Amino acid sequence: MKNFSFTSIVKVHDFVVISIKNICLLIVGAFSFCVNKTLYFIDKDRFQHNETVNEQYEELSELNILIGIKEVRDDAIKAGHWNGDHEQQLNLLGNVLANTFDWEIDQVENYLLKIIETGPLTE
């Protein structure tokens, strides 16, 4: 009897949770559809621009990482030398390129080596 009660309660719980989740997803989807249509009606060009930017989010994020790497190099040039902070920042940004943007390790190493070579001379 305990087993039947436990199993029944779990099944009812799962059914209710999944049903509520699906209803919420439906409401959010309908709301998003209405908002998108309203924004399109208000300003079609701006809406299309935002859609384009959202579609290119990953490429823009990767570009921001590359810009960050160049900023680290520029900071090293301004300081006149590479220091531990620069090394940590380059390692962190290189890891992001490898792990998030699927760069091969060799590509990351070659790119960072070129950046280091264009920075201040190391002794």
SULRACOR-V195118 format. One record per residue. PSI is psi as a letter, one per 20 degrees, with the letter a starting at -180 (* if undefined). NEAR is the number of other C-alpha atoms within 10 Angstrom. D_CENTER is the distance of its C-alpha to the mean C-alpha in whole Angstrom. Layout:
BEGIN
psi: <PSI;PSI>
near: <NEAR;NEAR>
d_center: <D_CENTER;D_CENTER>
END
This chain:
BEGIN
psi: <g;g;g;g;g;g;g;g;g;g;g;g;g;g;g;g;g;h;g;g;g;h;g;g;h;g;g;g;g;g;g;g;g;g;g;g;h;g;h;g;h;g;n;g;g;h;g;h;g;h;g;g;g;h;h;j;g;g;g;h;g;g;h;h;g;h;g;h;g;h;h;g;g;h;h;h;g;h;h;i;r;q;a;h;g;g;g;g;g;g;g;g;h;g;h;g;g;g;h;h;j;k;q;q;g;h;g;g;g;g;g;h;g;h;g;g;h;i;a;q;p;q;*>
near: <6;7;8;9;10;10;12;12;12;12;12;11;12;12;12;12;12;12;12;12;12;12;12;12;12;12;12;12;12;12;12;12;12;12;12;13;13;13;15;14;11;11;10;12;12;12;17;13;11;11;12;11;13;12;11;11;12;13;13;13;13;15;12;12;18;16;12;15;23;18;13;22;24;16;16;20;15;12;11;13;15;20;10;8;11;17;14;11;15;20;16;14;19;22;16;16;19;17;12;12;14;12;15;12;14;10;14;19;15;12;15;19;12;11;17;20;12;13;20;18;12;9;5>
d_center: <50;47;45;46;45;42;41;41;40;36;37;37;34;32;33;33;29;28;30;29;25;26;28;25;23;25;26;22;22;26;25;22;24;26;24;23;26;27;25;26;29;29;27;27;26;23;22;21;20;17;17;16;14;12;12;11;8;7;10;10;7;9;12;11;11;14;15;15;17;20;20;20;23;25;25;27;29;30;31;33;31;28;28;26;24;23;23;20;18;18;18;15;13;15;14;10;11;13;11;8;9;13;15;18;19;22;20;18;22;23;21;21;25;25;23;26;29;28;28;31;34;34;37>
END
